[in-house]
Amino acid sequence: MAASFRRRLRPTSAPPLDGDDLLDEILLRLSPDPSSLPRAAAVCTRWRCLVSDPGFARRFRLRHRRSPPILGCFVTEFAPTIVSFVPTLEAPNRVPAMALQLGLDYGIGNSRLLSCRHGLLLMLLSSCEILVWEPFTGDKHLLAIPPRFVGDERQITGAVLRAPGVIHPFLVVLLGIDKQDCKQAIACVYSSETGEWGSFISTLLSDEEADCLMFMRTPDVLVGDSLFWLVDLDQSSLPILEFDLHRQTLTVIPVPPVDTEGRGGFMLMRAEGGGLGFLFQSGCNVQLWKRKIDSDGDASWVLGRTFELDKILSLNLTEKESTVILSLAVQ
């Protein structure tokens, strides 16, 4: 028994870390706040060399990828229309608003923010052009919209994303109405790697959808290999358009069985545990729906949680009538 106990206490054969490796592991555990690495770099030349190494930067981002700080948000202001950055952190981690301004050449006019993901912003500048902007590097990519898209800016939307594990190349998925056949919705993918737009993917719309289709000014949702957009049909119904990046298909799917014609609020979201979710708010009552696919491949909406806002928040009568959920994040 004693000999067996001693065998279990034998040290492992892993080699000890040398000075730089040990310091590297310590610095990797700094908080992801914007001020952490600049402060570490100011300690001495040795620390500055370590934290400025590109390999360290990649490992640092990888370690903190699940808990990055929210630096702020981009908002669209009107009169004149401009997309601007609003910081949310306090000093010394506060990023100045002017540090992430687009500039007069692109930021003012009829610009509209379409999508924001993976450190990139996608903006619609006009019915003819879109802009992909990487705020922290300043890189801007101006892209001409394929002429097959209908020119009404309210009938054009899109999404920007990077492939998993890829830093520089990006994809833009543009969605709109087919100018050649107004009863079709079309999608087209731009790859920065090739510098070209791909083939058009289409889906047939009903007469009602074709006549009234306008994209709601709500963010697209990425779930697995699919992007989803909520469509506003003059508030008479709210279909969802799904673009499957892997299969290259465009599909119209219905929303859950809720009263979308009333004064309720609604949005697409990622559901708890993964999958596509749908939030419906009527007054203080909030419903969270999830789209599930059975063993036969048939999809249906299932009501998950419901809750009352006035039981979670202390709201007076006026607040109860006017409170609207703008966004919701779930684990």
C-alpha positions as CSV (number, residue, x, y, z in Angstrom):
1,M,0.0,0.0,0.0
2,A,2.8,2.4,0.9
3,A,4.7,1.7,-2.3
4,S,1.6,2.2,-4.4
5,F,0.9,5.5,-2.6
6,R,4.5,6.7,-3.4
7,R,4.1,5.8,-7.1
8,R,1.1,8.0,-7.3
9,L,3.0,10.9,-6.0
10,R,5.8,10.7,-8.5
11,P,6.2,14.0,-10.5
12,T,5.1,14.1,-14.1
13,S,7.6,14.0,-16.9
14,A,6.5,17.4,-18.4
15,P,9.5,19.7,-18.7
16,P,9.4,22.8,-16.5
17,L,8.7,26.1,-18.2
18,D,11.6,28.5,-18.7
19,G,11.5,32.1,-17.8
20,D,9.9,33.5,-21.0
21,D,7.4,30.6,-21.3
22,L,6.3,31.1,-17.7
23,L,5.9,34.8,-18.1
24,D,4.0,34.3,-21.4
25,E,1.5,32.0,-19.5
26,I,1.1,34.6,-16.8
27,L,0.5,37.5,-19.3
28,L,-2.0,35.4,-21.2
29,R,-4.1,35.4,-18.0
30,L,-4.4,39.2,-17.9
31,S,-8.0,40.5,-18.3
32,P,-9.1,41.2,-21.9
33,D,-9.7,44.9,-21.1
34,P,-8.2,47.3,-23.7
35,S,-5.8,48.7,-21.1
36,S,-4.3,45.4,-20.0
37,L,-1.6,44.8,-22.7
38,P,-0.5,48.4,-23.1
39,R,0.1,48.6,-19.3
40,A,2.0,45.3,-19.4
41,A,4.1,46.6,-22.3
42,A,5.0,49.7,-20.3
43,V,6.6,47.6,-17.5
44,C,9.9,46.8,-19.3
45,T,11.4,45.9,-22.7
46,R,11.1,42.2,-22.0
47,W,7.4,42.4,-21.3
48,R,6.9,44.7,-24.3
49,C,8.6,42.2,-26.7
50,L,6.4,39.4,-25.4
51,V,3.0,41.1,-25.6
52,S,3.8,42.7,-29.0
53,D,4.6,39.3,-30.6
54,P,1.9,38.4,-33.2
55,G,1.9,34.8,-31.8
56,F,1.1,36.1,-28.3
57,A,-1.7,38.3,-29.7
58,R,-3.3,35.3,-31.4
59,R,-3.1,33.2,-28.2
60,F,-4.5,36.1,-26.2
61,R,-7.5,36.5,-28.4
62,L,-8.1,32.7,-28.5
63,R,-8.0,32.5,-24.7
64,H,-10.5,35.3,-24.2
65,R,-12.7,34.7,-27.3
66,R,-15.7,33.6,-25.1
67,S,-15.6,36.6,-22.8
68,P,-14.5,39.7,-24.8
69,P,-15.4,43.1,-23.3
70,I,-18.1,45.2,-24.9
71,L,-16.3,48.3,-26.0
72,G,-19.4,50.1,-27.3
73,C,-22.0,50.0,-30.1
74,F,-22.5,51.5,-33.5
75,V,-25.8,53.4,-33.9
76,T,-27.5,55.0,-36.9
77,E,-28.4,58.6,-36.2
78,F,-30.6,60.7,-38.4
79,A,-30.8,64.3,-39.8
80,P,-28.3,63.8,-41.3
81,T,-28.0,60.1,-41.4
82,I,-24.7,59.0,-39.9
83,V,-23.3,55.8,-38.4
84,S,-21.3,56.6,-35.2
85,F,-19.6,54.7,-32.4
86,V,-20.9,55.1,-28.8
87,P,-18.3,53.8,-26.2
88,T,-19.6,52.0,-23.1
89,L,-16.5,51.5,-20.9
90,E,-15.0,54.0,-18.4
91,A,-11.4,55.1,-18.3
92,P,-8.8,53.7,-18.7
93,N,-10.5,51.2,-20.9
94,R,-12.8,53.6,-22.7
95,V,-12.3,53.8,-26.4
96,P,-12.8,57.4,-27.6
97,A,-15.7,57.8,-30.0
98,M,-13.6,59.6,-32.5
99,A,-11.2,56.7,-32.7
100,L,-13.8,54.6,-34.5
101,Q,-15.4,57.1,-36.8
102,L,-16.0,56.2,-40.4
103,G,-15.3,59.6,-41.9
104,L,-17.2,62.1,-44.0
105,D,-16.6,60.2,-47.2
106,Y,-18.8,57.3,-46.2
107,G,-20.5,58.0,-42.9
108,I,-23.0,60.8,-43.9
109,G,-25.9,60.6,-46.3
110,N,-28.3,57.7,-46.8
111,S,-25.9,55.1,-45.2
112,R,-27.5,52.3,-43.2
113,L,-25.9,49.7,-41.0
114,L,-26.9,46.2,-42.2
115,S,-24.7,43.8,-40.2
116,C,-21.9,43.6,-37.7
117,R,-19.9,40.4,-37.0
118,H,-16.4,39.1,-36.5
119,G,-15.0,42.7,-36.2
120,L,-16.5,43.9,-39.4
121,L,-19.4,46.2,-40.3
122,L,-21.5,46.1,-43.4
123,M,-23.2,49.3,-44.5
124,L,-25.5,50.1,-47.3
125,L,-24.4,53.4,-48.8
126,S,-26.9,53.6,-51.6
127,S,-28.9,51.3,-53.9
128,C,-25.6,50.8,-55.8
129,E,-22.9,50.4,-53.2
130,I,-22.1,48.7,-49.9
131,L,-19.1,49.1,-47.6
132,V,-17.3,46.6,-45.5
133,W,-15.4,48.4,-42.7
134,E,-13.0,47.0,-40.2
135,P,-12.9,49.7,-37.5
136,F,-9.8,48.7,-35.6
137,T,-7.6,48.5,-38.7
138,G,-9.3,51.2,-40.7
139,D,-9.6,48.8,-43.7
140,K,-12.5,49.7,-46.0
141,H,-13.8,47.7,-49.0
142,L,-16.3,49.5,-51.3
143,L,-18.4,47.0,-53.3
144,A,-20.8,47.6,-56.2
145,I,-24.1,45.9,-55.7
146,P,-24.9,43.6,-58.6
147,P,-27.4,45.3,-60.9
148,R,-29.8,42.4,-60.7
149,F,-31.0,43.6,-57.3
150,V,-34.0,46.0,-57.2
151,G,-32.9,49.5,-56.5
152,D,-35.2,50.2,-53.6
153,E,-32.9,50.4,-50.5
154,R,-35.7,49.1,-48.3
155,Q,-35.6,45.8,-50.2
156,I,-31.9,45.2,-49.8
157,T,-30.2,43.7,-46.8
158,G,-27.2,41.6,-46.1
159,A,-24.7,40.1,-43.6
160,V,-20.9,40.0,-43.2
161,L,-18.9,37.2,-41.7
162,R,-15.6,35.4,-41.7
163,A,-15.0,31.7,-42.0
164,P,-14.2,29.9,-38.7
165,G,-10.6,30.3,-37.8
166,V,-10.0,32.8,-40.7
167,I,-8.7,36.3,-39.8
168,H,-8.5,38.2,-43.1
169,P,-10.8,37.0,-45.8
170,F,-14.5,37.7,-45.4
171,L,-17.9,36.9,-47.0
172,V,-20.8,39.2,-47.7
173,V,-24.2,37.8,-48.3
174,L,-26.5,40.2,-50.0
175,L,-30.3,39.7,-50.1
176,G,-33.0,41.4,-52.1
177,I,-35.6,41.3,-54.8
178,D,-34.8,40.1,-58.3
179,K,-35.1,42.9,-60.8
180,Q,-35.7,40.3,-63.6
181,D,-38.5,38.7,-61.8
182,C,-40.1,40.6,-58.9
183,K,-41.7,37.5,-57.5
184,Q,-38.3,36.1,-56.5
185,A,-36.0,36.9,-53.6
186,I,-32.4,36.5,-54.5
187,A,-29.1,36.1,-52.6
188,C,-25.6,36.5,-53.8
189,V,-22.3,35.9,-51.9
190,Y,-19.1,38.0,-52.3
191,S,-15.8,36.5,-51.3
192,S,-12.9,38.9,-50.5
193,E,-10.5,36.0,-51.3
194,T,-11.6,35.9,-55.0
195,G,-12.8,39.5,-55.2
196,E,-15.9,38.4,-57.0
197,W,-19.7,37.9,-56.5
198,G,-20.9,34.3,-56.8
199,S,-24.0,32.9,-58.6
200,F,-27.5,34.1,-57.7
201,I,-29.6,31.9,-55.5
202,S,-33.4,32.5,-55.6
203,T,-36.6,31.5,-54.0
204,L,-40.2,32.1,-55.2
205,L,-42.3,34.5,-53.2
206,S,-46.1,34.6,-52.9
207,D,-48.0,37.5,-54.4
208,E,-48.3,39.2,-51.0
209,E,-44.6,38.7,-50.2
210,A,-43.5,40.1,-53.6
211,D,-45.7,43.2,-53.4
212,C,-44.9,44.3,-49.9
213,L,-41.5,42.8,-49.0
214,M,-39.3,45.1,-47.0
215,F,-36.5,44.0,-44.6
216,M,-36.9,45.0,-41.0
217,R,-34.1,47.1,-39.6
218,T,-33.1,44.3,-37.2
219,P,-29.8,42.4,-37.2
220,D,-29.4,39.1,-39.1
221,V,-28.9,36.0,-37.0
222,L,-26.3,33.4,-37.7
223,V,-27.1,29.9,-36.5
224,G,-24.8,27.1,-37.6
225,D,-24.4,27.4,-41.4
226,S,-27.5,29.5,-41.9
227,L,-28.3,33.2,-41.8
228,F,-31.8,34.4,-41.0
229,W,-33.6,37.7,-41.7
230,L,-37.0,38.9,-40.5
231,V,-39.2,40.4,-43.3
232,D,-41.9,43.0,-42.8
233,L,-44.9,42.7,-45.2
234,D,-46.7,45.9,-44.3
235,Q,-47.1,44.4,-40.8
236,S,-49.6,41.9,-42.2
237,S,-47.3,38.9,-41.7
238,L,-43.7,38.3,-40.9
239,P,-42.0,35.6,-42.9
240,I,-38.3,34.7,-42.3
241,L,-35.8,34.2,-45.0
242,E,-33.1,31.6,-44.4
243,F,-29.9,31.4,-46.4
244,D,-27.8,28.2,-46.0
245,L,-24.2,29.0,-46.6
246,H,-23.2,25.3,-47.0
247,R,-26.0,24.2,-49.3
248,Q,-26.3,27.6,-51.0
249,T,-30.1,27.6,-50.7
250,L,-32.6,30.4,-49.9
251,T,-35.9,29.5,-48.2
252,V,-38.9,31.2,-46.8
253,I,-40.0,29.9,-43.4
254,P,-43.0,31.1,-41.2
255,V,-42.8,32.8,-37.8
256,P,-44.3,31.2,-34.7
257,P,-48.2,31.4,-34.3
258,V,-48.2,34.8,-32.6
259,D,-50.2,38.0,-33.3
260,T,-47.7,39.9,-35.3
261,E,-50.4,42.4,-36.5
262,G,-50.9,43.9,-33.0
263,R,-48.7,46.2,-31.1
264,G,-46.3,43.5,-30.0
265,G,-42.6,43.5,-30.5
266,F,-40.6,40.7,-32.1
267,M,-37.1,39.8,-33.1
268,L,-35.0,36.8,-34.2
269,M,-32.3,35.6,-31.9
270,R,-30.2,32.6,-31.0
271,A,-32.2,30.2,-28.9
272,E,-31.1,28.8,-25.6
273,G,-29.0,25.7,-26.2
274,G,-28.5,26.7,-29.9
275,G,-30.8,26.9,-32.9
276,L,-33.0,29.7,-34.1
277,G,-35.1,31.6,-31.6
278,F,-37.9,34.1,-31.8
279,L,-38.8,36.7,-29.2
280,F,-42.4,38.0,-29.0
281,Q,-43.4,40.8,-26.6
282,S,-47.0,41.9,-25.9
283,G,-47.0,44.5,-23.2
284,C,-45.0,43.0,-20.3
285,N,-45.5,39.5,-21.5
286,V,-42.5,38.0,-23.3
287,Q,-42.4,34.6,-25.1
288,L,-39.3,32.8,-26.2
289,W,-39.8,30.4,-29.1
290,K,-37.4,27.9,-30.5
291,R,-37.4,26.2,-33.9
292,K,-36.9,22.5,-33.6
293,I,-36.3,19.9,-36.3
294,D,-37.6,16.3,-35.7
295,S,-36.1,13.0,-36.8
296,D,-37.9,13.2,-40.1
297,G,-36.4,16.6,-40.9
298,D,-39.6,18.5,-40.3
299,A,-39.3,21.9,-38.5
300,S,-41.8,23.4,-36.1
301,W,-41.8,26.2,-33.5
302,V,-42.0,25.3,-29.8
303,L,-42.8,27.7,-27.0
304,G,-40.1,27.7,-24.4
305,R,-40.0,30.2,-21.6
306,T,-42.4,33.0,-20.9
307,F,-42.0,35.8,-18.3
308,E,-43.5,39.1,-17.2
309,L,-41.2,42.1,-17.4
310,D,-43.0,43.9,-14.6
311,K,-42.3,41.0,-12.3
312,I,-38.6,41.2,-13.1
313,L,-38.2,45.0,-13.3
314,S,-39.7,47.7,-11.1
315,L,-41.9,49.5,-13.7
316,N,-44.4,52.2,-13.2
317,L,-47.6,52.3,-15.2
318,T,-46.2,54.5,-18.0
319,E,-43.1,52.3,-18.3
320,K,-45.2,49.2,-18.5
321,E,-47.0,50.6,-21.5
322,S,-43.9,51.8,-23.3
323,T,-41.1,49.3,-22.5
324,V,-39.8,47.5,-25.5
325,I,-37.0,44.9,-25.6
326,L,-34.3,46.0,-28.0
327,S,-32.1,42.9,-27.7
328,L,-31.7,39.7,-25.7
329,A,-28.6,37.5,-25.3
330,V,-28.9,33.9,-24.0
331,Q,-26.3,31.3,-23.1
